[in-house]
Amino acid sequence: MTDTMPRPRRPHLVRETTRHGTVVWYVRVGQGPRTRMREPFGSAGFWRDYRMAVEGKLVTAPSVPAPGTLSWLIARYVATAEWSDLAPATRKQRHAVYRAIEETAGGELLKVIDRRAILAGRDRRRDRPHAANNFLKAMRGLFGWALAAEYVKADPTLGVKLLSGGNDDAGFHAWTEDELARFEAHWPLGTRQRLAFDLLLYTGLRRGDAVRLGRPHVRGGEFTLRTEKTGMVVVAPILPALAASIDAAPTGELTFIATERGRPFTKESFGTWFGKVCRAAGCPRSAHGLRKAGARRAAEDGATEAQLNALFGWADGSRESAVYTRTANRAKLARSARKNPAPGDQVRDQSLEDQRSQQLGDQLVPRKGLEPSPLARLVPETSASTNSATWAPGRIRPAMGLV
């Protein structure tokens, strides 16, 4: 099978990362001077400036937004330490949100942006709940910083709630055992596809961490890696099944998962590639679902919440580990209940019940003729002289009016 090849970079285009983690792009033709691209990568303005730089034309700096406008606030925010502290994936996502906002409302004054404006922006995206929530989270970050920096007097995002999405209750689909077996049958040991699958399943790493894991992280049969999302250090064993998969498959020089050319994947390109691999096997497309399947297996094997937190890089007291242990415990209780049902009264034979009911009915209904009813045995003997009842031990005194 031919793997999807990454798109070649445009000629003369150079990508660099600053010490603050910001990605910047330059155009340099031959040994000539470098021209920095000021517009967001991939935008129409970026490619316009790229063509001008390649042709040797002067690239003018973008116009400075007017003070007190939304674009002006965004420009200040993305130059702060708070922005640099965000994860690269978060910055990329919010950059896309801010670009869209600036196209429609970049010139709006900050003083006119209130809670109603934020609600209107969220509700315009209500058909795509996750896009609406990404908008709201981006605005929360912007105005939360602006309030602390005293650029605004109030945060208009306060009290605006996130929308419920289609998979909020369960999150990403956790692969079932049948789906795991289907993938393994389609992609045998020795393939890069199977290695990626095994690494995700048997380490429990997120895709952003899985594409970074390699031999430099392994020592003494264990790997040590600081996670990208939470910063937690994960120390876990290389399980035999994963070790066999690593030995059988081609790997990169620094990372286990690599492209066909042996280069490391980015998180985004790996997600796209692995989605196609899963579709070919008729399985779910979510790499994160394999992480959930690994957590489920660990919990069912008896892992505690603290052990799950250590294995999967969750913070102490995380709700994630509690969900898996609680679900595993319920499953064990249900299985044991089926194997060992609780003691109880045996089901009585229906014919025996019918006979007893008939006997009781015979006792309660007066018989024909002179034969006394069995209830007569409960009536006390009467003294001829006093006409008073004399009760023998063990007899039942009838209630007044019933005899």
Buried (B, 14 or more C-beta within 10 A) or exposed (E): EEEEEBEEEEEBBBEEEEEEEBEEBBBBBEEEEEBBBBBBBEBEBBBEBBEBBBEEEEBEEEEEBEEEBBBBBBBBBBEEEEBBEBBBEBBBBBBBBBBBBBEEBBEBEBEEBEBEBBBEBBEEBEEEBBBBBBBBBBBBBBBBBBBEEEBBEEBBBEEBEBBEBEEEEEBBBBBBEEBBEBBBEBBEBBBBBBBBBBBBBBBBBBBBBBBBBBBEBBEEEEBBBEBBEBEBEBEBBBBEEBBEBBEBBEBBEBBBBBBEEEBBBBBEBBBBBBBEBBEEBEBBBBBBBBBBBBBBBBBBEEBEBEBBBBBBBBEEEBEBBBBBBEBBEEEEEEEEEEEEEEEEEEEEEEEEEEEEEEEEEEEEEEEEEEEEBEEEEEBBEEEEEEEEEEEEEEBEEEEEEEE
